[in-house]
Amino acid sequence: MIEKPYRSILKAISWRTVGTMDTFIVSFVITSSSLYLMSYKKVPEACDHISIAALDVDYGARQRANENLGICWLANHHESRAINAFEKAWTLDANSTVSSMNLASIYLKRKRIRLANRWFARFEKILSDNKVHHTAASLSLGLNLAKAGGKKNAAASYAFKLKKRFPKSEEDKRYKRTK
């Protein structure tokens, strides 16, 4: 028996809808359970759950899942895995400030200053393109990068901005203690 065209179209739409809803529900459950696990200090299990969402090519928020996975791996002290997750998130969305800033921070910690500066420059370009301002954490990172690279003027500029914009922040207090 030959199927009528309108019936084929309806079947295709209904199957796609069911598939999309299924992916959404599964991803929501995975993300929720991951946050629950992290709140109870079960970080390795949380990372495993987030990995499922990050690998699901049908999941619409894969970039965000990879950012969360990177944060999870950092909390679990797996920097190499965090780097992979943040780079994947950045590949999916080149405007990922979370990925750019975290990668700059990791590479600074590893004393790979040129690579850290490259990621931080990407971060700052995203900020300027989107007319968004620095946070206390990003100014502190810029300050530490400038100091590590021997750029006194840039360090002074970041320190000034940190002091003016976020005078009561933990980052400013930390800077004042190390000054």
DAKA-V496364 format. One record per pair of residues at least 24 apart in sequence whose C-alpha atoms are under 10 Angstrom apart, sorted by sequence separation. I is the first residue (numbers start at 1). GAP is how many residues later the second one is. D is the distance in Angstrom with one decimal. If there is no record, write none. Layout:
# DAKA-V496364
{{I;GAP;D} {I;GAP;D}}
This chain:
# DAKA-V496364
{{29;24;9.7} {47;24;9.0} {48;24;9.5} {63;24;9.9} {65;24;7.9} {66;24;8.8} {79;24;9.6} {82;24;9.0} {83;24;9.2} {99;24;8.5} {100;24;9.0} {134;24;10.0} {138;24;9.3} {139;24;9.8} {27;25;8.2} {28;25;8.8} {47;25;5.7} {48;25;9.8} {63;25;7.5} {64;25;6.9} {97;25;8.4} {98;25;8.5} {116;25;9.8} {117;25;8.6} {120;25;8.6} {136;25;8.9} {137;25;9.0} {26;26;9.6} {27;26;5.7} {46;26;7.3} {47;26;6.6} {62;26;9.3} {63;26;4.5} {64;26;9.7} {66;26;9.1} {80;26;9.4} {96;26;9.3} {97;26;5.6} {100;26;9.2} {116;26;9.9} {136;26;6.2} {139;26;9.7} {26;27;8.4} {27;27;9.2} {45;27;9.8} {46;27;9.4} {62;27;7.6} {63;27;7.4} {71;27;9.1} {79;27;7.3} {95;27;8.5} {96;27;7.9} {97;27;8.6} {134;27;9.1} {135;27;8.5} {136;27;9.2} {139;27;9.5} {44;28;8.0} {47;28;9.5} {61;28;10.0} {63;28;8.3} {64;28;9.3} {70;28;9.4} {71;28;9.3} {74;28;9.4} {79;28;9.7} {94;28;8.8} {95;28;8.0} {97;28;9.6} {117;28;6.9} {134;28;9.1} {24;29;9.9} {27;29;8.5} {43;29;6.7} {44;29;8.0} {47;29;8.4} {63;29;5.6} {64;29;9.2} {67;29;8.5} {70;29;8.1} {94;29;9.6} {97;29;7.0} {116;29;7.6} {117;29;8.7} {136;29;7.8} {137;29;9.8} {23;30;9.3} {43;30;8.0} {46;30;9.8} {62;30;7.8} {63;30;6.6} {67;30;9.8} {68;30;9.3} {95;30;9.0} {96;30;8.0} {97;30;8.0} {135;30;8.7} {136;30;6.1} {140;30;9.8} {141;30;9.2} {27;31;9.8} {28;31;9.9} {43;31;9.8} {44;31;9.1} {54;31;8.6} {61;31;9.8} {62;31;9.7} {63;31;9.9} {67;31;6.8} {68;31;9.7} {71;31;8.4} {79;31;9.9} {95;31;5.9} {114;31;9.4} {134;31;9.2} {135;31;8.3} {136;31;9.2} {140;31;6.1} {144;31;9.4} {27;32;7.0} {43;32;7.1} {44;32;6.6} {64;32;8.9} {67;32;6.3} {70;32;8.5} {74;32;9.2} {94;32;8.6} {95;32;8.9} {113;32;7.1} {117;32;8.8} {136;32;9.8} {137;32;9.0} {139;32;8.5} {140;32;7.7} {143;32;9.1} {23;33;8.4} {26;33;9.3} {27;33;9.4} {35;33;9.7} {43;33;6.1} {63;33;8.4} {66;33;9.0} {70;33;9.6} {105;33;9.4} {108;33;8.7} {113;33;9.3} {136;33;6.8} {137;33;8.9} {138;33;9.5} {139;33;9.4} {23;34;9.8} {24;34;9.0} {27;34;8.9} {31;34;8.1} {34;34;9.7} {38;34;8.1} {41;34;9.6} {42;34;9.3} {43;34;9.9} {51;34;9.2} {54;34;9.2} {64;34;9.2} {95;34;9.5} {104;34;9.9} {111;34;9.7} {135;34;10.0} {136;34;8.3} {137;34;6.5} {140;34;9.1} {23;35;6.9} {24;35;7.0} {27;35;9.6} {34;35;9.8} {41;35;9.7} {54;35;9.0} {64;35;9.7} {67;35;9.3} {95;35;9.2} {113;35;7.1} {114;35;8.4} {136;35;6.2} {137;35;9.3} {140;35;7.9} {23;36;6.3} {24;36;8.3} {63;36;9.7} {101;36;9.2} {102;36;9.7} {105;36;6.8} {108;36;8.3} {109;36;9.8} {112;36;9.8} {113;36;6.8} {135;36;9.9} {136;36;7.6} {23;37;9.0} {24;37;9.6} {31;37;9.3} {35;37;9.8} {38;37;9.2} {101;37;7.2} {104;37;8.1} {105;37;9.4} {108;37;6.8} {111;37;8.4} {20;38;7.9} {27;38;9.4} {34;38;9.4} {104;38;9.2} {107;38;10.0} {19;39;9.1} {20;39;8.5} {102;39;9.7} {105;39;9.4} {20;40;9.5} {101;40;8.2} {105;40;8.7} {108;40;8.2} {97;41;9.9} {101;41;9.7} {104;41;8.7}}
